[in-house]
Amino acid sequence: MAKVAFIGLGTMGFHMAGHLACEGHEVCVYNRSPVKVELWGDEFGGEAAATPREAAQGAEFVMTCVGNDDDLRSVVFGEQGVLAGMAPGSVLVDHTTASADLARLLALLAAEREVGFLDAPVSGGQAGAENGMLTVMVGGEQVFFDRAVPVIESYAKQVTLMGPAGSGQLTKMVNQICVGGLLQALAEALHFAQAAGLDAQTAMAVISQGAAQSWQLDHRHQSMLEGKFDFGFAVDWMRKDFAIILEEARRNGAQLPVTALVDQFYADVQAMGGGRWDTSSLIARLNTAK
């Protein structure tokens, strides 16, 4: 068992930190909202710290899971950031979906303090966090990866080292490109089936047994037909991820016409008041336009 600091008790981090505590690790948490800290402590016990630095002091592993690059900088850098409190030989594991450039910078700054660093964004959504079944894509050095895997496995079903620092974030970008494109295709398929007078539910049951099958089809088509969009990962967050992806594509020369288009469709959903709807809400835009 390890001494672990967990920074960020949002939709994902709350449950990830909970799994660590349930596995028997010694967990100290920090969150900007004290209400979340109190709720977490009531459910899982553990300790709480007043600052990220305080949480990181004495920890073998520090996990961060916050909203974006700016949030990550706010809890890592500065006199009260986790790097200021981490001891040589400890490992910083960042589960935020952030930019690859920031991951590379964090790896360099951590190395200056003799601290290991892994960028380790996750996939699996709120359900995956709750059930401890996340997929974790990791960038960093093998030695730090090998040390961290037994701890990360407290809330993950798969943990894979993808390459040097930044590779985890790049792999998460690949994941989000796929998710956005699949959801738009599923939204169009459902919209088309209904417009054509088919029983869309039966149509999905049929095609799910063939080449069109996907996780999104299996788990989201029914709720999309019912207009229910409260299943975790929000449109606002997907647009944040798409902004990172499109910026990276401009840098590396990748052509992402579908991703750019779906990003604009999500902007339409935001304009409809659906910023906090989950990403399957693309169908609402189509149904409103008909």
C-alpha positions in Angstrom: 0.0 0.0 0.0 1.2 3.5 -0.8 0.8 7.0 0.5 -1.1 8.9 -2.1 -2.2 12.5 -2.6 -5.2 13.0 -4.9 -5.8 16.5 -6.3 -9.2 17.2 -7.8 -12.5 15.6 -6.6 -14.7 16.3 -9.7 -16.9 13.8 -11.5 -14.0 11.5 -12.1 -11.5 12.2 -9.4 -14.0 11.8 -6.5 -14.5 8.1 -7.4 -10.9 7.4 -8.4 -9.6 8.7 -5.1 -12.4 6.6 -3.4 -11.1 3.4 -5.1 -7.6 4.2 -3.8 -8.9 4.5 -0.2 -11.0 1.4 -0.6 -8.0 -0.6 -1.8 -6.2 0.4 1.4 -3.9 3.1 0.2 -3.3 6.1 2.6 -5.0 8.9 0.8 -4.9 12.7 1.3 -7.1 14.8 -0.9 -7.3 18.4 -2.0 -10.1 20.1 -3.9 -10.9 23.8 -4.4 -14.4 23.2 -3.2 -14.4 22.2 0.4 -17.9 20.8 0.1 -16.6 18.0 -2.2 -13.8 17.3 0.4 -16.4 16.9 3.1 -18.5 14.6 1.0 -15.5 12.5 0.1 -14.4 12.3 3.7 -17.8 11.2 4.9 -17.8 8.4 2.3 -14.2 7.2 2.2 -12.4 8.6 5.3 -8.8 9.5 4.6 -7.3 12.9 5.1 -7.8 16.4 3.6 -5.2 19.2 3.0 -5.7 22.9 2.8 -3.3 23.3 -0.2 -2.0 21.0 -3.0 1.5 21.4 -1.6 0.3 20.2 1.8 -1.4 17.2 0.3 1.7 16.3 -1.6 4.1 16.4 1.3 5.3 12.9 2.2 3.3 11.3 -0.6 4.9 8.6 -2.8 2.4 9.3 -5.6 0.5 12.5 -6.4 -2.5 12.1 -8.7 -4.0 15.2 -10.3 -7.4 15.2 -12.1 -8.6 18.7 -12.9 -10.4 20.5 -15.7 -7.8 21.9 -18.1 -4.3 23.2 -18.7 -4.9 26.4 -16.5 -6.4 24.3 -13.7 -3.4 22.0 -13.8 -0.9 24.8 -13.7 -2.7 26.2 -10.7 -2.3 23.1 -8.6 1.2 22.1 -9.8 3.2 25.3 -10.0 3.9 28.0 -7.4 4.7 28.0 -3.7 1.5 26.1 -2.9 1.6 23.7 -5.9 2.3 20.0 -5.6 5.8 20.2 -7.0 6.8 22.4 -4.1 5.7 19.7 -1.7 6.9 16.6 -3.5 10.0 14.8 -2.3 12.7 13.4 -4.6 11.8 9.9 -5.8 8.0 10.5 -5.7 5.9 10.4 -8.8 3.4 12.8 -10.2 0.6 11.2 -12.2 -1.6 13.6 -14.1 -5.0 12.3 -15.1 -6.2 15.6 -16.5 -7.0 15.7 -20.2 -4.6 18.5 -21.1 -2.2 19.5 -23.9 0.8 17.4 -24.8 3.0 20.5 -24.6 2.1 21.0 -20.9 2.8 17.3 -20.2 6.3 17.6 -21.7 6.9 20.8 -19.7 5.8 19.1 -16.5 8.1 16.2 -17.2 11.1 18.5 -17.5 10.2 20.5 -14.3 9.6 17.4 -12.3 12.9 15.9 -13.4 14.7 19.0 -12.1 13.3 18.2 -8.7 14.1 14.5 -9.1 10.4 13.7 -9.3 8.9 11.3 -11.8 6.1 12.3 -14.1 3.4 10.5 -16.1 0.7 12.1 -18.2 -2.1 9.6 -17.8 -5.5 10.8 -19.2 -8.4 8.3 -18.8 -11.3 7.1 -20.9 -14.4 5.4 -19.6 -16.5 8.3 -18.3 -18.2 8.7 -15.0 -19.4 5.0 -15.1 -15.8 3.8 -15.6 -14.7 5.9 -12.7 -17.5 4.7 -10.4 -16.8 1.1 -11.3 -13.0 1.3 -11.3 -12.9 0.3 -14.9 -11.1 3.1 -16.6 -8.7 2.9 -19.5 -5.5 4.8 -18.8 -3.2 5.9 -21.6 0.2 6.9 -20.3 3.2 8.9 -21.4 6.5 8.9 -19.5 9.5 6.8 -18.5 9.2 3.0 -18.0 10.7 3.1 -14.5 8.0 5.5 -13.3 5.3 3.6 -15.1 6.2 0.3 -13.5 6.1 1.9 -10.1 2.7 3.6 -10.6 0.8 0.8 -12.3 -0.2 -1.1 -9.1 -1.6 2.1 -7.7 -3.4 3.2 -10.9 -5.0 -0.3 -11.2 -7.1 0.6 -8.2 -9.5 2.4 -10.6 -8.4 1.1 -14.0 -9.1 -2.0 -16.1 -6.2 -1.2 -18.5 -3.1 0.8 -18.1 -0.8 1.2 -21.2 2.5 3.0 -21.6 2.3 4.7 -25.0 5.7 6.4 -25.2 7.6 9.4 -23.7 5.9 12.3 -21.9 3.0 13.7 -23.9 2.2 10.4 -25.5 -0.7 9.7 -23.1 -2.3 13.1 -24.0 -1.8 12.4 -27.7 -3.5 9.0 -27.4 -6.4 10.6 -25.5 -6.8 13.0 -28.5 -7.0 10.0 -30.8 -9.8 8.6 -28.4 -11.8 11.8 -28.5 -11.5 12.1 -32.3 -13.1 8.6 -32.5 -15.8 9.3 -30.0 -16.9 12.6 -31.6 -17.1 11.1 -35.1 -18.9 8.0 -33.9 -21.5 10.0 -32.0 -22.2 12.2 -34.9 -22.6 9.2 -37.2 -24.9 7.5 -34.6 -27.0 10.7 -34.3 -27.4 10.9 -38.1 -28.3 7.2 -38.3 -31.0 7.5 -35.7 -32.3 10.8 -37.2 -32.4 9.1 -40.7 -34.1 6.0 -39.4 -36.9 8.0 -37.8 -37.3 10.3 -40.9 -37.5 7.2 -43.1 -40.3 5.8 -41.0 -38.3 2.9 -39.5 -38.5 1.6 -36.0 -35.2 3.1 -34.9 -34.9 0.8 -31.9 -35.3 -2.3 -34.1 -32.9 -0.9 -36.7 -30.2 -0.4 -34.0 -30.8 -4.0 -32.7 -30.2 -5.3 -36.2 -27.1 -3.3 -37.1 -25.5 -3.8 -33.7 -24.9 -7.4 -34.8 -22.9 -6.3 -37.8 -20.1 -4.0 -38.8 -21.8 -0.9 -37.4 -21.6 -2.1 -33.8 -19.8 0.2 -31.3 -19.8 1.0 -27.6 -21.7 4.2 -28.4 -24.4 2.4 -30.3 -24.8 -0.2 -27.6 -24.9 2.2 -24.7 -26.3 5.4 -26.0 -28.8 4.9 -28.8 -31.7 4.3 -26.4 -31.1 7.4 -24.3 -30.6 9.4 -27.5 -33.9 8.3 -28.8 -35.5 9.3 -25.5 -33.8 12.7 -25.5 -31.9 12.0 -22.2 -28.4 13.5 -22.1 -27.3 13.2 -18.5 -24.7 10.5 -18.7 -21.5 12.2 -17.7 -19.0 13.8 -20.1 -20.4 17.2 -21.0 -20.4 19.0 -24.3 -18.4 21.9 -22.7 -15.6 19.5 -21.8 -15.6 17.9 -25.3 -15.2 21.3 -26.9 -12.3 21.9 -24.5 -10.7 18.6 -25.7 -11.4 19.4 -29.4 -9.7 22.8 -29.0 -6.6 21.0 -27.8 -6.8 18.4 -30.6 -7.3 21.0 -33.3 -4.4 23.0 -32.0 -2.2 19.9 -32.0 -3.3 19.1 -35.5 -2.3 22.6 -36.7 1.1 21.9 -35.2 1.7 18.4 -36.6 -0.1 18.9 -39.9 -2.8 16.3 -39.4 -6.0 16.8 -41.4 -9.1 16.6 -39.2 -12.1 17.9 -41.3 -14.7 15.7 -39.5 -13.5 16.6 -36.1 -13.5 20.3 -36.9 -17.1 20.0 -38.2 -18.3 18.0 -35.2 -16.7 20.7 -33.0 -19.0 23.2 -34.7 -22.0 21.0 -34.2 -21.2 20.9 -30.5 -21.0 24.7 -30.5 -24.6 24.6 -31.9 -25.6 22.3 -29.0 -24.1 24.8 -26.6 -26.1 27.6 -28.2 -29.2 25.5 -27.6 -28.3 25.6 -23.8 -26.8 22.1 -23.9 -23.3 22.8 -22.6 -23.8 20.5 -19.7 -25.6 17.8 -21.7 -23.5 14.8 -22.4 -21.8 14.3 -25.8 -24.5 12.1 -27.2 -26.7 15.2 -27.4 -25.6 15.8 -31.0 -29.0 14.2 -32.0 -30.8 17.1 -30.3 -29.3 19.5 -32.9 -30.6 17.4 -35.8 -34.1 16.9 -34.3 -34.4 20.7 -33.7 -33.4 21.5 -37.2 -35.9 19.3 -38.9 
